[in-house]
């Protein structure tokens, strides 16, 4: 098993490994950021029966396709298991399964892994199991082709003309209390802890249900309560003994919208710092529904001279450091439970750090809602003004915009975050994104785009068609 090259996330993979190990299977876990050759060379050398690939970020999907092609090129025969947050049964059927002829199986979660591996390694069930998978995936491919042909798009020009309608004439953009960057070298974990959203924590452990209701659930309540208590006991140790360090950086700049989907960030002297490019929804919608782009939430520049009212944007990058020695101790002690627990808590602390900083941005550093008074449990439901979309996610699916964010913030120097070749962040417990303050700013998904927008985007990005095709593969129709 391995998390593919360029990707650093492995909590789900670790849980699958533990579940399979508890059912009598020997697991060779190669860790994270593993190149295809190392995965396949190890599989051949160790004579493994099944190969499992995991990944979280969208570029990992292409890497999985590459591994499948390499397995076919090498004439390998082991079945291939596919799993991870960005993977899906549809993507496995359409993109990966057709590249390898000896069995490609999507694994939804750890609980399914035992059944799948058992069917694959049982000579009496393997043939029929793979036949049923092939039939299922063939139908999925047909459904995908039919759905694709049924989708209706509007032209990129029409989409730009259908932007979010905002009355800018009656709006004065709030001026941040600080311009430039502010660094947080060692933020108080005790404060961060109060902002943890526990819902995704239970999802990571494959427990379904809302928090805190899950603690009283008739089916998983006992296990969920034990997990929650164990997590808080470990959190006590993490906070009191200072196991981990929270590092972060935020920044604010003047934002000048120079085109429908292009925003220029400037310093206090008017010097251009970055051209931010946005993608716009292009699927045909019902009348009156806008075709969203993040640039819609920035005031258009009217070239009104020195009296022009300026708009602003912000950005952040936060990370939780210091997990490695404690993780290694749990590994040395063969304590898979606390190893996974520590990783899951580090991820939750990173997200909570982003939440507490965003609150301080709204009330203090940008200060556009100084008197905000929202309980923590409502904060995790995003019941506040403003958004913090992340490059690589649905509203801005282009991971390469992350380079600009990192350069603006000095995120590597100021928050200790490295970017992998696939633009995953290391340490894995890291979060970054943009800040928008407008009251009508909201989250959305770009979904698929047509070639006319793609060609325009390539021109704006000044990158090659080949390179941009790779990074935007998930949204290209």
C-alpha positions, 0 to 999 in steps of 0.5 A: 500500500502507498500514498502516490507520488506528490501526495502526503495524506495517509490517515485513510490508508493507515486505517485500511492497513490496520483493518486488513492487518486485524483480519490476518493480512500482511501489509507492506506500507510504503508511506507517502509520496511514493513514486510508481517505480518504487511501488511496483518494484517492491510489489514484484520483489516481495511477491505481494498479492494485491497493490493498494493506492491512496491519494487525497488531492486531485493530481493524485488521480492522474498518478494512479492512472500512470501506475495502472499503465505501468502495471500493464506495461510491466505485465503485472497480474496483481489486482489494483485497489484504489482509495482516497478522498478524491477517488470515486467509483466513476473515476476508477471506472472511466479513467483507471480501470481501462488502463489495466486488465487484471482487476481494478477495484475502487474501495469506498472505505476500510470496512469494504477492504476486507471483503474486496481483498478476500474475494480477490485472493479466493480462487473460487470467487475471484473470477466472478467478482472481477467479472461483476466489477467489469460489468458494473464499471462498463455500465458506469462508463456508458452512464458517464458518456450519456450524461456527458453528452446531455450536459449543456454549456453556455459560451464563455462570453455568455457565462461572463455576462451572467456574472453575480449581480452585485450593487457596487454603487452602494457598497464601500469595501472595508479597509483592513486594519493591517496591510501586508503580512502578519506571522504567528510563530507559535499560536496557543493550541489551547485556544485553537482546540476550542474551535475543533470541528469534530464532524470530520474527525469521526468521518476519518474514523469511518463513523457516520453521524453528526456531532455531538448526536453521534455520541448517543447514536444507538449503533455507534454511540458507545464506540464514538464516545470512547473515541471522543474521550480518547481523543481529548485525553491525547489532546490534553497531553498534546497541549500540556506537553507542547507536542505540536506547534501551530505556525501561520501567516495571514496577509491583506492587499489592495485588489484591483479587478481588471477583467471579468475573471482577473484580479491584481493584488498590489502593495501599498505603493501600487506595485503589482504583486500577483495576477489571480485568475479565476475559473467561471461556471459554464454549465447552463443554468435556470434563468436568473441563476448566475455563473459564479466566479470568485472574481465576482466578489471583488469590486470592478475597477472603473479607472476613476483616478485617485478617488477610486474606492479600493477593494481588498483581498486576503490570504492565509496559510497555517500548519501544525508542526512537530508530529514526527517524533511522537508519530515515530514513537507510536510506530515503534510501539506498534500503537496504530490506534494512537498513531492514527489518532495523532494524525487525525487530531493534527488535521483537526487542529490545522482546520481549527487554526484556520477557523480561529484566524478567520474569526480574528480576521473578520473582527480584528485584522480586517475588522469588517464585522467587529461585533460578530458574536457567533458561538463556536458550534455555529462557526463550523457551519460557516454562519458568518460573512465572508469565505476562505476558498482554497486553491485546488478545491471546487471554487478555484480548482487550479492548484497552480494558483497556490504558487501565488498564494505562497509567494505573497505570504512567504508561506514556506519561510513564515509558516514552514509549509512546503509544496510537493511536486503535485502541490500538496502541502507538507506537513499534511496538517496544513490549510491555505486559502484566500479571504473574501469579505463581501456579504454576498461572497459564497462557496460554489463549485466551478464544475466542468468548463468548455474549451473556449474558457480553457483556451482563454485561461491558458492565455491568461495563465501564460502556461502551455496547453499540455501543462494546464490540461494536466492541472485542470483535468478534473474540470475539463469536459 
